[in-house]
Each structure stands twice: as C-alpha cells, then as structure tokens.
C-alpha cells in the first residue's frame, strides 16, 4: 500500500527528450498516458509537464538543475532510486506550484470538497494518494467525517474552522497521514483518527499548544503533548464506536471497553498520561445516558467528551486532572 503523496527528487540531468523516453513512454505502454502542459506557469527557471493516465492517475514533473516528480501512479524505473520528500522539504516555489495544480484538479473533481480550502489543503497528501484518494474523499462525503447525525457540510465546516486556525499546520503530514491511504474505506478507523483532531480542538480551546505523535523512551508513541506555561502533559486519545450492535451494548460499557484497550500498553507505561475518550460517534440519547451516569471508564485521569459540528464540546473529567479545561467548557 502506497503512503501519502510525496515528491521524488532526482539529481540527474533531465530534458524533454529524456522525459518522453524514460517517463512518458513506459507509462503509456503500461497503463496509457498523455503528456500535457501544466495548468499553471512553473516557477521561474523550471520547466514542467503533466502526465495524465487513462486510469485517472496523475503525475507532475518539474526540472531545472534537479527534477521533482509528484505522482499517484506507478513510478517509472528511472526514478526508483530517488528519495522521497514531503511538501515542506522541497523548494517552496516547487511545492506551491504542485499544490496549485492539485487543488485546481480537486476543484474540478469534487467541488463540494474544494470549497473547504484549508481542509482540502491540509489533507491533500491523502486526497491524492495512490491508494487512498477515493476512500478518504468518500469518508468526508458519505460519512460526515465520523459524525453520526450530521450532513457533510456541517462536518466539513467544523474541521475547516478548526484547521484554519493553523495550529496543526506544522504537523500536516503527521496528522493527515493518520487518515490512511487504503483503497478500502474503514469508517471506524477513520473516525478514530478524527478523534485526535477533536481532542486537539478541545485542548486548543482550553489554551494549550499541542504537539502530536510523542515518541518516548519506553518505545511507545502517545498522541499529544499539551503545553501551557512551559508545563507539558501527555495525552492519549481513543474513540468508542456507538454501542448499538456491540458486545458492550450500553454507552457506559462502550466507553469503558474502548478505554481499557489502552491500559495494558501506553497507559501502563506512562500512568501520568491523560486519556481522552471521544464519544462524538454517540447520538444524543446515548450521550445523555453516559453523562447522566458520569461513570468512570477504568482509568484515571480521563476526559470523556463529545464534539458537535456546530463547534461545541461537552464532557466531564474523572480523576485528578493535570489539565485545566474550563476555558473549553469542561469543569474538573
């Protein structure tokens, strides 16, 4: 399975003749390909071309002293031994040009998605990935990004408003890649990914800076370090599915079952970690039942919360809480 979209960088000499011989002709023979001019003017000093494959794959190629390939198709042999780089690791004019090309194509293919400009930009590495471009777009289109009772515009508006703050821009590849690049749509796993965005919003609303994917000496990686006034707290996030159809057939049991799945690993090794249990998959009645009991989930300290597409987040805490979440509307 291919990963998120990345550039390949070649230090060889390239010209149009070699491009046709080593890139276009092998792709045309294999899957059918057309060599066309780019939609936007390449950066000064560069020459650029598009390769449009019969199966819907695309590739961009740009060259001067070095050459840059960005494609969601099979990689021609001439580029097999090249290194991969994300959008921040190549010259800015190269990155900007390529992203303009892709965003313009997204606007033609899925205008409903492209009008959420920051969200489209943020998830561009998976929206154009080789294996995940259909599954990731379908998740937003048909499953409202994991909200159980919202339409896609309400859900996309929620994430557009949050991502537009820029608080996760520096971690774009890390966070976008969590959505996955699989051909198969896995609604449960993708919804669990969006729980991390929900938790990041809650922490940001409470005045914390968030850094994702914290590698620790124990060998574990935890979802976030939340920092305020130079004090950091580790955070791990989990998201139970709706209780309906589960062995855990009550909201409290569903939350507890999902929380306990975390306690044998990361949380046992790092008991100071705060567990965030995101119940955004629960419907109103299920959430009301859970908050009415305000039961523990078998681990402390825990934040049990639910995000809604209108931007509101409600919840409760269990155990002595090292985080102050009152500014986000959650009391200790």
C-alpha positions in Angstrom: 0.0 0.0 0.0 1.4 3.4 -1.0 1.7 6.1 1.6 0.7 9.8 1.4 1.7 11.8 -1.6 5.4 12.8 -1.7 7.9 14.2 -4.1 10.7 12.2 -5.6 13.8 14.3 -6.3 16.3 13.4 -9.0 19.7 14.9 -9.3 20.2 13.6 -12.8 20.1 15.7 -16.0 16.6 15.9 -17.5 15.3 17.4 -20.7 12.1 16.9 -22.7 13.6 14.1 -24.8 14.5 12.1 -21.7 11.2 12.8 -20.1 9.4 11.3 -23.1 11.8 8.3 -23.2 12.1 7.4 -19.5 8.8 8.6 -18.0 6.1 9.1 -20.6 6.7 6.1 -22.9 6.9 3.4 -20.1 3.7 4.7 -18.5 1.9 4.9 -21.9 2.9 1.4 -22.7 1.8 0.1 -19.3 -1.4 2.0 -18.5 -1.9 4.6 -21.2 -0.6 8.1 -20.6 -0.8 11.6 -22.2 2.0 14.2 -21.8 0.5 17.7 -21.4 1.5 21.2 -20.4 0.8 22.2 -16.8 -2.3 24.3 -15.9 -0.2 26.9 -14.0 3.1 28.5 -15.0 6.0 26.7 -13.5 8.3 28.5 -11.1 10.9 30.7 -12.7 13.8 28.7 -14.1 11.8 25.4 -14.2 10.1 23.5 -17.0 7.1 21.5 -16.1 4.8 18.9 -17.5 1.7 16.9 -16.5 1.3 13.2 -17.2 -2.4 12.1 -17.3 -3.0 8.4 -17.2 -6.0 6.6 -18.7 -7.0 5.1 -15.3 -7.3 8.5 -13.7 -3.8 8.6 -12.2 -1.8 11.8 -12.4 1.8 12.9 -12.1 3.6 16.2 -12.2 7.2 16.6 -13.3 9.3 19.8 -12.9 13.0 20.2 -13.7 16.0 22.6 -13.9 19.3 21.5 -12.2 17.2 19.0 -10.2 14.0 17.3 -11.1 10.9 16.7 -9.0 8.2 14.1 -9.6 4.9 14.0 -7.8 2.5 11.3 -8.8 -0.2 8.9 -7.6 0.7 6.3 -10.2 3.3 3.7 -10.8 6.8 5.1 -10.5 8.9 4.7 -13.7 12.1 2.8 -13.3 14.2 5.9 -13.9 13.0 7.3 -10.6 13.1 4.1 -8.5 16.2 5.0 -6.5 15.2 8.6 -5.8 14.5 9.9 -2.2 11.0 11.0 -1.1 10.2 14.4 0.3 7.0 16.0 1.7 5.7 19.4 0.6 7.8 21.2 3.2 11.1 19.5 2.2 11.4 20.8 -1.3 11.9 24.4 -2.5 8.8 26.5 -1.7 8.1 27.5 -5.4 8.1 23.9 -6.4 5.8 22.9 -3.6 3.4 25.9 -4.2 3.2 25.2 -7.9 2.4 21.5 -7.4 -0.2 22.2 -4.8 -1.9 24.7 -7.0 -2.1 22.1 -9.8 -3.6 19.5 -7.4 -6.1 21.9 -5.7 -7.3 23.1 -9.1 -7.9 19.4 -10.1 -9.7 18.7 -6.8 -12.0 21.7 -7.6 -12.9 20.1 -10.9 -13.3 16.6 -9.5 -15.0 17.3 -6.1 -16.1 21.0 -5.9 -18.0 20.3 -2.7 -14.7 19.4 -1.0 -12.5 22.0 -2.6 -14.6 24.9 -1.3 -13.3 24.0 2.2 -10.0 25.4 1.3 -7.9 24.8 4.4 -9.2 21.3 4.9 -8.5 20.5 1.2 -5.0 21.8 1.5 -4.4 20.0 4.8 -5.5 16.6 3.6 -4.1 17.0 0.1 -1.4 14.3 0.7 -4.1 11.7 1.2 -6.8 13.1 -1.1 -4.3 12.5 -4.0 -2.6 9.4 -2.6 -2.3 6.4 -4.9 -4.4 4.1 -2.8 -6.5 6.4 -0.6 -7.8 9.1 -2.8 -11.3 7.5 -3.2 -11.7 6.2 0.3 -10.6 9.4 2.1 -12.9 11.6 0.0 -15.8 9.2 0.4 -15.3 9.3 4.2 -15.9 13.0 4.2 -18.7 12.9 1.5 -20.8 10.0 2.7 -19.9 9.6 6.4 -19.7 13.3 7.5 -16.2 12.7 8.8 -17.5 10.4 11.5 -20.4 12.5 12.9 -23.4 10.1 13.2 -26.2 12.5 12.6 -24.8 15.4 10.6 -24.6 16.2 6.9 -21.2 16.5 5.2 -21.3 20.3 5.0 -21.8 20.7 8.8 -19.0 18.3 9.4 -16.6 19.8 6.9 -17.4 23.3 8.3 -16.4 22.1 11.7 -13.0 20.9 10.6 -12.5 23.8 8.2 -12.9 26.3 11.1 -10.5 24.4 13.3 -7.8 23.7 10.8 -8.0 27.3 9.5 -6.5 28.4 12.9 -3.2 26.9 11.7 -2.4 25.2 15.0 -1.7 21.9 13.2 -0.1 23.2 10.0 3.4 22.3 11.2 2.2 18.7 11.7 0.3 18.4 8.5 1.9 15.2 7.2 1.8 13.5 10.6 -1.9 14.2 11.1 -3.2 13.9 7.6 -1.4 10.6 7.1 -3.3 9.1 10.1 -6.5 9.2 8.0 -4.9 6.5 5.9 -4.1 5.7 2.3 -6.0 2.4 1.9 -8.3 1.6 -1.0 -10.8 0.2 1.5 -12.9 2.6 3.5 -12.7 1.8 7.2 -15.2 4.1 8.8 -14.3 3.0 12.3 -10.6 3.6 11.9 -11.0 6.9 10.1 -13.5 8.1 12.8 -10.9 7.2 15.4 -8.4 9.4 13.5 -10.8 12.3 13.6 -11.0 11.9 17.4 -7.4 13.2 17.5 -8.5 16.3 15.7 -11.4 16.7 18.1 -9.1 16.3 21.1 -6.7 18.8 19.6 -9.5 21.3 19.2 -10.6 20.8 22.8 -7.0 21.4 24.1 -6.6 24.4 21.8 -9.9 25.9 23.1 -8.6 25.4 26.6 -5.4 27.4 25.8 -2.9 24.6 25.2 -0.4 24.2 22.4 -0.5 20.7 21.0 2.3 18.6 19.5 1.3 15.3 18.1 3.0 11.8 18.0 5.2 12.0 21.0 8.0 9.3 20.9 9.0 8.2 24.3 12.0 6.2 25.7 9.6 3.3 26.5 9.2 2.7 22.8 5.6 3.9 22.9 4.3 6.9 21.0 1.5 8.9 22.6 -0.9 11.1 20.6 -0.1 14.5 22.0 1.9 16.6 24.4 -0.3 19.6 25.6 1.7 22.5 26.8 0.8 25.7 28.6 3.1 28.0 30.7 6.0 25.6 29.9 4.3 22.7 31.5 3.6 19.6 29.4 1.1 16.9 29.8 0.9 13.6 27.8 -2.5 12.9 26.2 -3.7 9.6 24.6 -7.0 9.6 22.6 -9.5 6.8 22.0 -12.9 6.8 20.4 -15.6 4.2 21.1 -18.0 3.2 18.3 -21.7 3.5 19.0 -22.9 0.9 21.5 -25.6 -0.4 19.1 -24.5 -3.8 17.8 -21.6 -4.1 20.1 -21.0 -6.6 22.8 -20.8 -3.5 25.0 -24.4 -2.5 24.3 -24.7 0.4 26.7 -22.9 3.8 26.3 -21.0 3.4 29.6 -19.9 -0.1 28.7 -18.8 1.0 25.2 -16.7 3.8 26.6 -15.2 1.6 29.3 -14.4 -1.2 26.8 -12.6 1.2 24.5 -10.7 2.8 27.3 -9.5 -0.4 28.8 -8.0 -1.5 25.4 -5.4 1.3 26.0 -4.5 0.5 29.6 -2.2 -2.5 29.0 0.3 -0.6 26.8 1.0 3.1 26.6 -1.0 4.0 29.7 0.5 1.3 31.9 4.0 2.5 30.9 3.0 6.2 31.4 0.4 6.4 34.1 0.7 10.2 34.2 -1.0 10.4 30.8 -4.5 11.9 30.5 -6.8 9.6 28.5 -9.3 11.5 26.2 -12.3 9.3 25.4 -14.1 10.9 22.4 -17.7 10.0 22.2 -18.5 12.0 19.1 -19.9 8.9 17.5 -22.7 8.7 20.1 -26.1 10.0 19.2 -27.9 12.5 21.6 -29.7 9.8 23.6 -26.6 7.7 24.0 -24.5 10.7 25.1 -27.2 11.8 27.6 -27.2 8.3 29.2 -23.4 8.4 29.6 -23.2 11.9 31.0 -26.2 11.2 33.3 -24.2 8.4 35.0 -20.7 10.1 34.6 -19.2 6.7 35.3 -15.5 6.1 35.3 -14.0 4.1 32.4 -11.5 2.1 34.4 -8.6 4.6 34.1 -7.8 7.9 35.7 -7.3 10.7 34.8 -9.8 10.7 32.0 -11.7 13.3 30.0 -14.9 11.9 28.4 -16.2 14.3 25.8 -18.3 14.8 22.7 -17.8 17.2 19.8 -20.6 18.5 17.7 -20.4 20.0 14.2 -21.5 23.4 15.5 -18.2 23.6 17.3 -19.4 22.9 20.8 -17.7 20.3 23.0 -19.2 19.0 26.2 -17.9 16.4 28.7 -16.7 15.6 32.1 -13.5 14.6 33.9 -12.8 11.6 36.1 -9.8 11.6 38.5 -7.3 14.3 39.5 -6.8 16.3 36.3 -3.5 18.0 35.5 -5.1 19.9 32.6 -7.3 23.0 33.1 -10.1 22.6 30.5 -12.5 25.2 31.9 -11.9 27.6 29.0 -13.2 24.8 26.7 -16.3 24.4 28.8 -15.3 21.2 30.7 -15.1 21.5 34.5 -12.7 19.5 36.6 
